[in-house]
Structures are given as structure tokens and as C-alpha cells.
Amino acid sequence: MTAIAIRTVNLSRDFGNVQAVDNLSLEVPRGIVFGFLGANGSGKTTTIRLLLGLLEPTSGRAKVLGFDTRLQANEIRRRTGALLEYPGLYERLSAEDNLEFYGRVWRLPTVRRRSRIKELLSNLGLWQRRHESVGSWSRGMKQKLAVARAMLHCPPLIFLDEPTNGLDPVAAAALRDDLQEMVAREGVTVFLTTHNLAEAEKLCHQIGVIRQGKLLAVGDPNELRAQAGGPRIEVVGRGFTSSLLNWLRSQPLVSSAAIQGDRLTITLCKQTSAAPLVSMLVRAGVEIEEVHKGSASLEEVFLTLMKTKTPSLP
């Protein structure tokens, strides 16, 4: 039986007339990176604050690492790390002194504290700059140090609230790579909120999509892609006609077909070989340059879910 890091049952939080989190029921297994996707204002940050016991739910309940968020919030916060909206760094201190301070707060023994600081800074490529004042660093370097702060006491679960928000593409990619390596090395569970689909696709084993406080879908990336339709064939070439399009749409294995410029996109009803369809296109006079077979992108899944009126939980 899979151990559960986070379990919520009908968790809700109102702010006056605004329902920030609406009957959220969710299970996050231990040992994975769970991505919580949603547009700005969808309830992602509020959910983290509820899970850390920083906010009281209006109704419903949640357990984190087996502890009740209402009754045992201090136990949860002792056993978790968190990077929320602000990095929580002292900019007049050096990187090493920042972690030294937090290590003392966590009451790490001296030998363990110093070895852990060196380990984290080395893994993040910051060890050679450990004596520099953090205030002189780039935002990307500060975010790396903030991740190290959240992981300093070796928590089994860390919460990262949009950790690459505001970073340039190069810095964001570097932080994602470092985070991916550290998660694999440390074996922790990560609850990651983001609206960056590339970030979710690269890092996450499972993904939940939230809109206006409601959970719309949850599953691994492949399961979510399947909700947006079957496998797809993209044909690049010339000779696509409306009569060919109508003929394709009449085929039993074809769910939909569309032409956009020199590209023909065919969505199939189920996994099947593309060869027979490609042969038929050639016989119909299509000049084919390229054929690609794949599935809906995570971006397409996300945009589809954002437009749906009702949740589509599996």
C-alpha cells in the first residue's frame, strides 16, 4: 500500500464572499514531485497555507505526514520545509551565515549542520561563493539558496510555491535542473505550485489542476494528456483539401481532423498504427514531407481544463 504524504477531504477556505479553496479532496503519495497547476488566484497558495496549518479551513480536514492540520500544525511545520512567496533570506549575511542561522534555529548539531551546509551549497553550485553577501546575488542564486534553506533540516516533505516565478528562462531552467537532481538524491516528497507548464512537465510525477478553488483533474502527465484526446498524427506536406478532410472525419478510427496551412492534424480514437492512414493520404495525392505521432501537450490539456465548466476528475 502506497504511503500518503498529504490527504485532504472536502477542504474549503472562504474569505468573505470568495471561496479560495472549494471542497478539495486530494491524496499525494510519498516520494514524488506533485505539481499543483492553476492560473494566478486559483487557490494554490491558500492550499499550501492550509496544509501548513497557517490558515484554519472553513470546513473539511487535511492530514500532512499523518498529522492533523487543525490540531497538530506545529508537528507538521517541524517536519516540513517551505519556500513561499518570499525567500526568507537575510541579505546582509553571507550564504553560509544564512544557512548557519537557520541550522541553529532547527537545532542541528554543529558537525551535522556544517556538513549539511557544505553539501547543499556544493550541490547547488554555490559553495565557492558562500562568503558573499546574499544582497549582491542575482534572483536566481537567491532562489537556489532559499531552496537550500527549505531542505536544510532534511524534511521528508517540502512545499515550493512557484519557485521559478520572476526568473529569466536561463535561471529558471538551472533551478529546475538543480531541484530535480536534489529531489532524486534526497528522496523527499515535493508539493510544487506553478503555472509554468514546462516546469510541471519536467519535474512532476503527478499533477493536479485547480481553477477557482476547485480541483478539475489529477493524475500523471500521460493520464492528463489522454483526457484531451487520443493519439495524434501530424502530417506536414501539400495537397490537403476539404474533400480529403471530410473523408478522414468519416473514418471509424479518426476522432477529429484539421488543416492549418501545410499541416494536417489527425486525432485517433485509440492507439493504432499510423501507416495505413499515411498510405491512404499518399494514394489520395498528398505530398508528404514529415509525419509525427504523439499526444496532446500538457499545455493543451491545461487550456482545455481552464475552459471546462465542470470538474473532470477520473
C-alpha positions in Angstrom: 0.0 0.0 0.0 1.4 3.4 -1.0 2.2 5.7 1.9 0.4 9.0 1.7 2.2 12.3 2.4 -0.9 14.6 2.1 -4.6 13.8 2.3 -7.4 16.3 2.2 -11.1 15.6 2.4 -13.6 18.3 1.3 -11.1 21.0 2.4 -12.5 24.5 2.0 -11.5 28.0 2.8 -13.6 31.2 2.4 -12.5 34.8 2.5 -15.8 36.6 2.9 -17.7 36.0 -0.4 -14.6 34.5 -2.1 -14.2 30.7 -2.0 -10.5 30.4 -2.3 -10.4 26.6 -1.9 -13.6 24.7 -2.6 -14.1 21.1 -1.3 -10.6 19.9 -2.2 -10.2 16.1 -1.9 -6.7 15.0 -2.8 -4.1 12.4 -2.0 -0.4 12.9 -2.6 1.8 9.7 -2.3 5.2 10.0 -0.6 8.4 10.1 -2.6 7.1 12.0 -5.6 7.0 15.6 -7.0 3.4 16.6 -7.1 2.6 19.6 -9.3 -0.3 21.8 -8.4 -1.2 23.8 -11.5 -3.5 26.8 -11.8 -3.8 30.3 -13.0 -3.0 33.2 -10.7 -5.7 33.4 -8.0 -6.8 29.8 -8.4 -6.2 28.8 -4.8 -2.7 27.3 -5.0 -1.0 29.4 -2.3 -4.1 29.2 0.0 -3.9 25.4 -0.2 -0.3 25.4 0.9 -1.1 27.7 3.8 -3.9 25.4 4.8 -1.7 22.3 4.6 1.0 24.0 6.8 -1.6 25.0 9.4 -1.1 28.7 8.8 -4.8 29.1 7.9 -7.8 27.5 9.5 -10.1 25.7 7.0 -13.7 26.9 6.8 -14.7 23.3 6.5 -13.2 19.9 5.7 -10.0 18.4 7.0 -6.4 17.6 6.0 -3.6 15.5 7.2 0.1 16.1 6.3 2.6 13.3 7.2 -0.2 11.8 9.3 -0.7 14.9 11.4 -4.0 16.9 11.5 -3.6 20.4 10.2 -6.0 21.9 12.8 -4.7 20.1 15.9 -1.0 19.3 15.1 0.2 22.2 12.9 3.4 22.6 14.9 4.3 19.0 14.3 3.7 19.5 10.6 5.9 22.6 10.4 8.7 20.8 12.3 8.8 18.0 9.7 8.4 20.1 6.5 10.3 22.7 4.6 8.7 25.6 2.7 9.5 28.2 0.2 6.6 30.5 -0.1 6.3 34.0 -1.7 9.4 35.3 -0.1 12.8 33.5 0.0 13.3 34.2 3.8 16.9 35.2 3.4 18.9 37.9 5.3 20.6 39.9 2.6 23.3 41.4 4.7 24.5 38.0 5.7 26.6 35.6 3.6 25.1 32.5 2.1 26.9 30.4 4.6 25.8 32.6 7.5 22.2 32.4 6.4 22.2 28.6 6.5 24.2 28.6 9.7 21.4 30.8 11.3 18.6 28.5 10.1 20.6 25.4 11.1 20.8 26.7 14.6 17.0 27.5 14.6 16.5 23.9 13.6 18.9 22.8 16.4 21.1 20.8 14.1 24.2 19.6 15.9 27.3 21.6 14.9 29.1 18.8 12.9 25.9 17.8 11.1 24.9 21.4 10.5 28.2 22.4 8.8 28.4 19.2 6.7 24.8 19.8 5.6 25.5 23.4 4.6 28.5 22.3 2.5 26.6 19.5 0.9 23.7 21.7 -0.1 25.8 24.7 -1.3 28.0 22.3 -3.3 25.1 20.6 -4.9 23.6 23.9 -6.0 26.9 25.3 -7.3 27.1 27.9 -4.6 29.9 26.7 -2.3 32.7 28.8 -3.9 30.5 31.9 -3.3 29.5 31.0 0.3 31.2 34.0 1.9 29.5 36.6 -0.4 26.7 38.8 0.9 23.4 37.5 -0.4 22.2 41.0 -1.2 24.7 41.2 -4.1 23.4 38.0 -5.7 21.0 37.5 -8.7 17.5 36.5 -8.1 18.2 33.0 -9.4 21.0 32.5 -7.0 18.9 33.7 -4.1 16.1 31.2 -5.1 18.7 28.4 -5.1 19.8 29.4 -1.6 16.2 29.6 -0.5 15.6 26.0 -1.7 18.7 25.0 0.3 17.2 26.8 3.4 13.9 24.8 2.9 15.8 21.5 2.7 18.4 22.2 5.4 16.9 20.1 8.2 16.3 17.1 5.8 12.5 17.3 5.9 10.6 14.4 4.3 8.2 16.9 2.6 8.9 20.3 1.1 6.4 22.9 -0.2 7.6 25.1 -3.1 5.3 27.9 -4.1 6.1 29.0 -7.7 9.9 28.7 -7.0 10.9 30.0 -10.5 8.4 32.8 -10.7 10.1 36.0 -11.9 13.3 34.3 -13.0 14.6 34.6 -16.5 14.4 31.4 -18.7 18.1 30.5 -18.1 17.9 30.9 -14.4 14.6 29.1 -14.2 16.0 26.2 -16.2 19.1 26.0 -14.0 17.0 26.0 -10.8 14.7 23.3 -12.2 17.7 21.1 -13.1 19.3 21.6 -9.6 16.0 20.9 -7.9 15.4 17.7 -9.9 18.8 16.4 -9.0 18.4 17.2 -5.3 14.9 15.7 -5.1 16.2 12.5 -6.6 19.2 12.5 -4.3 17.3 13.4 -1.1 14.2 11.2 -1.8 11.8 13.8 -0.4 8.2 14.5 -1.4 7.7 17.8 -3.1 4.4 19.7 -3.3 5.1 22.3 -6.1 2.7 25.0 -7.1 3.2 26.6 -10.5 1.5 27.9 -13.6 4.6 27.1 -15.7 3.6 24.1 -17.7 7.2 23.3 -18.9 8.2 23.2 -15.3 5.5 20.8 -14.4 6.2 18.6 -17.3 9.9 18.3 -16.5 9.6 17.9 -12.7 6.3 16.3 -11.8 5.3 12.6 -11.4 1.7 13.6 -10.7 -0.2 16.8 -11.4 -3.4 18.3 -10.1 -5.2 21.2 -11.9 -7.1 23.7 -9.9 -9.4 26.5 -11.1 -11.3 29.0 -8.8 -10.6 26.7 -5.8 -11.9 23.5 -7.4 -9.8 20.5 -8.4 -10.5 19.8 -12.0 -8.2 16.8 -12.7 -5.4 14.8 -11.1 -3.1 12.1 -12.5 0.3 11.6 -14.1 1.1 13.7 -17.2 0.2 10.9 -19.5 -3.2 10.3 -17.9 -4.0 14.0 -18.2 -2.9 14.1 -21.8 -5.3 11.2 -22.5 -8.2 13.4 -21.2 -7.5 15.8 -24.1 -8.0 13.1 -26.7 -6.4 10.1 -28.2 -3.0 9.8 -30.0 -2.3 12.3 -32.8 -0.7 12.2 -36.2 0.7 15.5 -37.6 1.4 15.4 -41.3 3.4 18.2 -43.0 3.1 18.5 -46.7 0.9 19.7 -49.6 -2.3 18.7 -51.3 -4.7 18.9 -48.3 -8.2 19.5 -49.5 -11.6 19.9 -47.9 -12.9 16.7 -49.5 -9.9 14.8 -48.0 -10.7 16.3 -44.6 -14.3 15.2 -44.9 -13.2 11.7 -45.9 -10.8 11.5 -42.9 -13.5 12.6 -40.5 -15.7 9.7 -41.7 -13.1 7.1 -40.9 -14.0 4.9 -37.8 -10.6 5.3 -36.2 -10.4 9.1 -36.6 -11.8 11.2 -33.8 -11.1 14.6 -35.5 -9.0 16.1 -38.3 -8.0 19.7 -39.0 -5.9 21.5 -41.6 -3.7 24.5 -40.7 -1.5 25.8 -43.5 0.8 22.9 -44.6 -0.1 20.8 -41.5 -2.8 18.2 -41.2 -3.5 17.1 -37.6 -5.4 13.8 -37.1 -6.7 12.7 -33.7 -7.2 9.0 -33.4 -9.8 7.2 -31.2 -7.3 4.8 -29.9 -3.6 3.7 -30.2 -3.1 2.3 -33.6 -0.5 2.3 -36.4 -0.3 5.4 -38.4 1.0 3.6 -41.5 -2.4 2.7 -43.1 -3.6 6.4 -42.8 -0.3 7.7 -44.3 -0.6 5.2 -47.2 -4.2 6.4 -47.9 -3.1 10.0 -47.9 -0.3 9.2 -50.4 -2.9 7.4 -52.7 -5.1 10.5 -52.4 -2.4 12.6 -53.9 -0.9 14.3 -50.7 2.8 15.2 -51.0 4.1 14.2 -47.5 7.3 15.8 -46.2 7.1 14.8 -42.5 4.9 12.6 -40.2 4.9 13.0 -36.4 3.0 10.8 -34.0 2.3 12.0 -30.4 -0.3 13.1 -28.0 -1.9 16.3 -26.7 0.6 18.6 -25.0 0.2 19.4 -21.3 -0.5 23.0 -22.4 -3.4 21.8 -24.5 -4.7 19.8 -21.5 -4.4 22.8 -19.2 -6.1 25.2 -21.6 -8.9 22.7 -22.1 -9.5 22.2 -18.4 -9.5 26.0 -17.9 -12.4 26.2 -20.3 -14.4 23.4 -18.9 -17.5 24.2 -16.8 -17.4 21.2 -14.5 -14.6 19.2 -12.9 -13.4 16.2 -14.8 -11.8 14.1 -12.1 -11.1 10.5 -13.2 
